[in-house]
Amino acid sequence: MKPRAELVISCGDAEAVRALMSVLAPDNEGGPRGLGITASAKGDDLVIQVAADSPTTLVSTCLAFLRDVSLFREVWLLSRTGQG
């Protein structure tokens, strides 16, 4: 058994998807053995698929993504004209 999860983050527009992907990508290169991560843009959504050898690794990886997405959202909103 290999646990899997899919996170779908609605970004509002393709520009935000590209920016979020560029922020997340460097941190997820060369991960631990048994952890597989793919990310793809589908319209205004970022789809992240995670597979891991253990449920603990899967959950901690997904939580790390969600924390990073939350931080990105705050910075993104503050950087937009007229926001914040």
Summary of the structure (lengths in Angstrom):
residues: 84
radius of gyration: 13.7
end to end distance: 45.3
largest distance: 48.6
contacts: 209
relative contact order: 0.22
helix: 48%
strand: 27%
